[in-house]
Amino acid sequence: MTSSPRIVALSLNAAIDQTITVPGFAAGAVNRVAASQADAGGKGVNVACFLAHVGHPVALAGLLGRDNVALFARHFAAMGVTDITVHVHGATRTNLKIVDPDGGIITDLNFPGPGVSGGDFDAVLRALERAASDGLDWLVLSGSLPAGLPSTTYAELITWGQRRGARVVLDTSGAPLAEAISARPDIVKPNRTELETLVGDPVPDRAAIVGAAGRLVAGGIGLVVVSLGAEGAVLRDRDGAWLAVPPDHIPVASTVGAGDAMVAGLIHAAIRGLPLAAAAKLATGFSLGALGEIGPRLPDPGRIETLAGRVTVMPLDAA
């Protein structure tokens, strides 16, 4: 019997996701809120909780503000996530998501997080060292960096994780993503715009996306997953490329956590030893599951498998 994989997800700029349902929302007008829901969130938090949801022991490292840490503590306890976060002065930021069910429109207002110091990050590194003392199989680096940390932070953490034998998954954007690519993470999940920035060229069609992803793979990335929203995702590794297309008419309750669910699904599929085509179906099923929930949540695993079964996966020319 094999032991459970040792997984640590990192959230350096967590958030409380406040989802507000406003039928007929209109900017510049008085709007009435029909429902409101606050969830502990942030990309790393979501990935950790989604992995725990499907039965993986996982620890969550990173930074949380002391002023509103109770919401996170309750959430981690309910999900079964091991909390090894460092608490810093101030409050964790709140991100607002305004959902208009009448128009099918979702508006995001993302706040900056509290500034942190090098000393705060050193405390995170010590927590990571303790967590990795008995071995580390997966290190998940997700989300933006807070003010006060250099854009090279993820690049340094990729090297740290791989030296300890971990497979490292990266899901970020901007300068931290550009800096981290040279450290060769095992899995990276850019969207189309982020991929264009990384390779310095437009990717107007699938062939261009596959080619650009292939250049990253040739540079040492194990798997590149390019998320394309409603069009699905392109997955490219050294052996080939696949397109995962979601079914039509999937109801969208909220987009919160959909990308994080795909990251969790990729890790879950890799732990199960699935080939890339099957991993593409399962990871997309995770993402579709998140779309059907209000806030960063997943449905039961059976529903995820059902959704994955409705995903169409086709090979793409990886020449």
For each residue, the residues with C-beta under 8 A, 3 or more apart:
1:
2:
3:
4: 56 57
5: 56 57 137 138 271
6: 57 132 134 135 136 137 138
7: 48 51 56 57 58 59 137 138 140 267
8: 58 59 60 61 84 128 131 132 136 138 139 140
9: 44 45 47 48 51 58 59 60 61 140 142
10: 44 60 61 62 124 128 139 140 141 142 157
11: 14 42 43 44 45 48 60 61 62 63 85 142 143
12: 44 62 63 116 121 124 143 144 145 146 149 153
13: 42 63 93 113 143 144 145 146
14: 11 40 41 42 44 45 62 63 64 72 92 93 113 143
15: 41 42 92 93 94 95 110 111 113
16: 38 39 40 41 68 71 92 93 94 95
17: 38 39 40 41 42 94 95 97 256 257 295 296
18: 36 37 38 94 95 96 97
19: 36 37 38 39 97 99 254 256 294 295
20: 33 35 36 96 97 98 99
21: 33 34 35 36 99 101 294
22: 25 31 32 33 34 98 99 100
23: 32 34 100 101 102
24: 31 100 102 103
25: 22 31 98 100 103 105 107
26: 29 31
27:
28:
29: 26
30:
31: 22 24 25 26
32: 22 23
33: 20 21 22 36
34: 21 22 23
35: 20 21
36: 18 19 20 21 33
37: 18 19 294 295
38: 16 17 18 19 71 94
39: 16 17 19 75 256 295 296 297
40: 14 16 17 45 71 72 74 75 76
41: 14 15 16 17 45 46 95 256 257 295 296
42: 11 13 14 15 17 45 46 92 142 143
43: 11 46 47 142 143 171 259 260 263
44: 9 10 11 12 14 47 48 60 62 140 141 142 143
45: 9 11 14 40 41 42 48 49 60 62 72 75 296
46: 41 42 43 49 50 142 257 260 261 264 296
47: 9 43 44 50 51 140 142 171 260 263 264 267
48: 7 9 11 44 45 51 52 58 59 60 79 81 140
49: 45 46 52 53 75 76 79 81 296
50: 46 47 53 54 257 260 261 264 265 286 290 296 298
51: 7 9 47 48 54 56 58 264 267 268
52: 48 49 55 56 57 58 79 80 81
53: 49 50 79 298 301
54: 50 51 264 268 298 301 304
55: 52 301
56: 4 5 7 51 52 267 268 271
57: 4 5 6 7 52 80 82
58: 7 8 9 48 51 52 81 82
59: 7 8 9 48 81 82 83 84 131
60: 8 9 10 11 44 45 48 76 81 82 83 84 85
61: 8 9 10 11 84 85 86 124 127 128 131
62: 10 11 12 14 44 45 85 86 124
63: 11 12 13 14 85 86 87 88 116 120 124 146
64: 14 69 72 85 86 87 88 92
65: 68 69 87 88 89 90 91 92 93 114
66: 69 87 88 89 90 91
67: 90 91 92
68: 16 65 71 72 91 92
69: 64 65 66 72 73 87 92
70: 73 74
71: 16 38 40 68 74 75
72: 14 40 45 64 68 69 75 76 83 85 92
73: 69 70 76 77 83
74: 40 70 71 77 78
75: 39 40 45 49 71 72 78 79 81
76: 40 49 60 72 73 79 80 81 82 83
77: 73 74 80
78: 74 75
79: 48 49 52 53 75 76
80: 52 57 76 77
81: 48 49 52 58 59 60 75 76
82: 57 58 59 60 76
83: 59 60 72 73 76
84: 8 59 60 61 127 128 130 131
85: 11 60 61 62 63 64 72 127
86: 61 62 63 64 120 123 124 127
87: 63 64 65 66 69
88: 63 64 65 66 114 116 120
89: 65 66 114
90: 65 66 67 114
91: 65 66 67 68 114
92: 14 15 16 42 64 65 67 68 69 72 113 114
93: 13 14 15 16 65 111 112 113 114
94: 15 16 17 18 38 111
95: 15 16 17 18 41 108 109 110 111
96: 18 20 108 109 111
97: 17 18 19 20 106 107 108 109 254 255 256
98: 20 22 25 106 107 108 109
99: 19 20 21 22 106 253 254 294
100: 22 23 24 25 103 104 105 106 107
101: 21 23 104
102: 23 24
103: 24 25 100
104: 100 101 252
105: 25 100
106: 97 98 99 100 252 254 255
107: 25 97 98 100
108: 95 96 97 98
109: 95 96 97 98
110: 15 95
111: 15 93 94 95 96
112: 93 146 147
113: 13 14 15 92 93 144 146 147
114: 65 88 89 90 91 92 93 146 147
115: 146 147 148
116: 12 63 88 120 121 146 147 148 149
117: 120 121 148
118: 121 122 148
119: 122 123
120: 63 86 88 116 117 123 124 148
121: 12 116 117 118 124 125 149 153
122: 118 119 125 126
123: 86 119 120 126 127
124: 10 12 61 62 63 86 120 121 127 128
125: 121 122 128 129 160
126: 122 123 129 130
127: 61 84 85 86 123 124 130 131
128: 8 10 61 84 124 125 131 132 160
129: 125 126 132 133
130: 84 126 127 133
131: 8 59 61 84 127 128 136
132: 6 8 128 129 135 136 164 166
133: 129 130
134: 6
135: 6 132 164 165
136: 6 8 131 132 139 161 164 165 166
137: 5 6 7 165 166 167
138: 5 6 7 8 166 167 168 169 267
139: 8 10 136 157 158 161 166 167 168 169
140: 7 8 9 10 44 47 48 168 169 171 263 267
141: 10 44 154 157 158 168 169 170 171 172 180 185
142: 9 10 11 42 43 44 46 47 169 170 171 172 260 263
143: 11 12 13 14 42 43 44 171 172
144: 12 13 113 172 173 174 176
145: 12 13 149 151 153 154 172 176
146: 12 13 63 112 113 114 115 116 149
147: 112 113 114 115 116
148: 115 116 117 118 120
149: 12 116 121 145 146 153
150: 153
151: 145 174 175 176 178 179
152: 155 156 179
153: 12 121 145 149 150 156 157 176
154: 141 145 157 158 170 172 176 177 179 180 183
155: 152 158 159 179 180 182 183
156: 152 153 159 160 183
157: 10 139 141 153 154 160 161 168
158: 139 141 154 155 161 162 168 170 180 183 184 185
159: 155 156 162 163 183
160: 125 128 156 157 163 164
161: 136 139 157 158 164 166 168
162: 158 159 165 166 168 184 186
163: 159 160
164: 132 135 136 160 161
165: 135 136 137 162
166: 132 136 137 138 139 161 162
167: 137 138 139 186 187 222 270
168: 138 139 140 141 157 158 161 162 185 186 187
169: 138 139 140 141 142 185 186 187 188 189 263 266 267
170: 141 142 154 158 177 180 185 187 188 189
171: 43 47 140 141 142 143 188 189 259 260 263
172: 141 142 143 144 145 154 176 177 180
173: 144 176 177 190 194
174: 144 151 177 178
175: 151 178 179
176: 144 145 151 153 154 172 173 179 180
177: 154 170 172 173 174 180 181 188 190 194 197 198
178: 151 174 175 181 197 198
179: 151 152 154 155 175 176 182
180: 141 154 155 158 170 172 176 177 183 185
181: 177 178 184 185 188 198 216 219 221
182: 155 179
183: 154 155 156 158 159 180
184: 158 162 181 219 220 221
185: 141 158 168 169 170 180 181 188 221 222
186: 162 167 168 169 221 222 223
187: 167 168 169 170 221 222 223 224 225 266
188: 169 170 171 177 181 185 216 221 223 224 225
189: 169 170 171 224 225 226 227 259 262 263 266
190: 173 177 194 195 198 224 226 227
191: 194 195 226 227 228 229
192: 195 196 203 209 226 227 228
193: 196 197
194: 173 177 190 191 197 198
195: 190 191 192 198 199 203 209 212 213 224 226
196: 192 193 199 200 201 202 203 212
197: 177 178 193 194 200
198: 177 178 181 190 194 195 212 216
199: 195 196 203 212 215 216
200: 196 197
201: 196 208 212
202: 196 208
203: 192 195 196 199 208 209 211 212
204: 208
205: 208 209
206: 209 210 234 243 316
207: 210 211 316 317
208: 201 202 203 204 205 211 212
209: 192 195 203 205 206 212 213 226 228 234
210: 206 207 213 214 234 236 241 316 317 318
211: 203 207 208 214 215
212: 195 196 198 199 201 203 208 209 215 216
213: 195 209 210 216 217 224 226 234 236 241
214: 210 211 217 218 236 241 318
215: 199 211 212 218 219
216: 181 188 198 199 212 213 219 221 224 236
217: 213 214 220 221 222 223 224 236 237 238
218: 214 215
219: 181 184 215 216
220: 184 217
221: 181 184 185 186 187 188 216 217 224
222: 167 185 186 187 217 237 238
223: 186 187 188 217 235 236 237 266 276
224: 187 188 189 190 195 213 216 217 221 235 236 237
225: 187 188 189 233 234 235 236 262 266 283
226: 189 190 191 192 195 209 213 233 234 235 236
227: 189 190 191 192 233 259 262
228: 191 192 209 231 232 233 234
229: 191
230: 246
231: 228 245
232: 228 243 244 245 246 284 311
233: 225 226 227 228 243 244 262 280 283 284
234: 206 209 210 213 225 226 228 241 242 243 244 316
235: 223 224 225 226 241 242 243 244 276 279 280
236: 210 213 214 216 217 223 224 225 226 240 241 242 318
237: 217 222 223 224 240 241 276
238: 217 222
239: 276
240: 236 237 276 315 316 318
241: 210 213 214 234 235 236 237 315 316 317 318
242: 234 235 236 276 277 280 313 314 315 316
243: 206 232 233 234 235 280 313 314 315 316
244: 232 233 234 235 280 281 283 284 311 312 313
245: 231 232 311 312 313 314
246: 230 232 250 284 287 288 310 311
247: 250 310 311 312
248:
249:
250: 246 247 288 291 292 307
251: 291 292
252: 104 106 255 291 292
253: 99 291 292 293 294
254: 19 97 99 106 291 293 294 295
255: 97 106 252 258 291
256: 17 19 39 41 97 290 294 295 296
257: 17 41 46 50 260 261 290 293 295 296 297
258: 255 261 262 287 290 291
259: 43 171 189 227 262 263 287
260: 43 46 47 50 142 171 257 263 264 290 296
261: 46 50 257 258 264 265 286 287 289 290 298
262: 189 225 227 233 258 259 265 266 283 284 286 287
263: 43 47 140 142 169 171 189 259 260 266 267 283
264: 46 47 50 51 54 260 261 267 268 286
265: 50 261 262 268 269 279 282 283 284 285 286 287 304
266: 169 187 189 223 225 262 263 269 270 279 283
267: 7 47 51 56 138 140 169 263 264 270 271
268: 51 54 56 264 265 271 272 282 283 286
269: 265 266 272 274 278 279 282 283
270: 167 266 267 273 274 279
271: 5 56 267 268
272: 268 269
273: 270
274: 269 270 278 279 282
275: 278 279
276: 223 235 237 239 240 242 279 280
277: 242 280 281 313 315
278: 269 274 275 281 282 313
279: 235 265 266 269 270 274 275 276 282 283
280: 233 235 242 243 244 276 277 283 284 311 313
281: 244 277 278 284 285 308 309 311 313
282: 265 268 269 274 278 279 285 286 304 305 308
283: 225 233 244 262 263 265 266 268 269 279 280 286 287
284: 232 233 244 246 262 265 280 281 287 288 307 308 311
285: 265 281 282 288 289 304 305 306 307 308 309 310 311
286: 50 261 262 264 265 268 282 283 289 290 298 304 308
287: 246 258 259 261 262 265 283 284 290 291
288: 246 250 284 285 291 292 307 308 310 311
289: 261 285 286 292 293 298 299 303 304 307
290: 50 256 257 258 260 261 286 287 293 296 297 298
291: 250 251 252 253 254 255 258 287 288
292: 250 251 252 253 288 289 299
293: 253 254 257 289 290 296 297 298 299
294: 19 21 37 99 253 254 256 297
295: 17 19 37 39 41 254 256 257
296: 17 39 41 45 46 49 50 256 257 260 290 293
297: 39 257 290 293 294
298: 50 53 54 261 286 289 290 293 304
299: 289 292 293 303 304
300: 303 304
301: 53 54 55 304 305
302: 305 306
303: 289 299 300 306 307
304: 54 265 282 285 286 289 298 299 300 301 307 308
305: 282 285 301 302 308 309
306: 285 302 303 309 310
307: 250 284 285 288 289 303 304 310 311
308: 281 282 284 285 286 288 304 305 311
309: 281 285 305 306
310: 246 247 285 288 306 307
311: 232 244 245 246 247 280 281 284 285 288 307 308
312: 244 245 247
313: 242 243 244 245 277 278 280 281
314: 242 243 245
315: 240 241 242 243 277
316: 206 207 210 234 240 241 242 243
317: 207 210 241
318: 210 214 236 240 241
319:
